[in-house]
Amino acid sequence: MFNLFSGATDEGPPEAPGYRCRAARVGSKLGGSRLGMSVYDLPPGEAIGPYHLEWTDEEWLIALEGQVTIRTPRRRAWTRSR
């Protein structure tokens, strides 16, 4: 079981400035053996990395709070939580 609003997260790996975050790998906590699901807690202006992509799997992004910038090689798009 994992509560999105109060579940414990761990300090992300030390990265270059602009890539600070806290994270929890929750796929296994939810009982999934093939579910690669992570929860990230990002301070404003930070990112999980320069780019993130999946070749073989579906990718979801769910913003619970704040504004998210989605970057692709061609453009940037913004979305806000409701």
N, C-alpha and C positions, 0 to 999 in steps of 0.2 A: 504494500500500500504506500502511496506517496501523495501528500497534500501539496498542490501547486502553490498555495499561499503561505504555508508554514513549514514545508519540508526542508530538511537540512541540505545545504549545498557546500561544496568544497572549493577552496581557492583554486582557480584555474592555473595552468602552468605559467611560469614566469615568461612573459613575452616582451616584445618591444613596446614602447609607449603607444597607447591607443588600442591595445588589445588586452586590457584587464577585464576579468570577469570571475564570477563564481558559477559553478556548474554541478549538476547531479545527473548521473546516468541512471535513468529510471526504468528502462525497458525490463530489466530483470526484477526490479522491485514490484512491477505490476504483473509479474508472472510470465512475461514473454521470453521465450528462448531465442527467437529470431527477430525481436523488435529492438531496433537501434534508436531509442528515444532518449533525448537529453533535454534538460531544463537549464537555461542560462539566465543568470541575473547580471545584467550589464549596467554599469554606471553611465550616465549621460555622456555621449561622445565617444564611448568605447565600442569595440567590435569583437567578435569571436575570432576573427582572422581576416586576412586581406580578401579572400574569396572562399566560398564553400560550395561544393557541388557534389552531386551523386550521379553516377552514370547508370547504375542498375536498379536503383530504388526510387520510390516516390519520396518527395521531400515536402514537408509542411512547415509553415512558420505561423505561430499563433502568438500575437502580442497581447499580453495581459494588462500592461500599463505603459503609457508613454507613446513615443513615435519611433517607428522603425524605418531605416533607410535600406532599401534593397538595391544592390549594385549588380549590374551585369557589364560585360565588356562594351555594350552599346549605349547604356543609359542608366539613370538612377530613378527610382520610384520611392515614394513615401507612403506609409500607412500609419494610422493611429489606432490605439485600442479604443473601445467604446465604453 
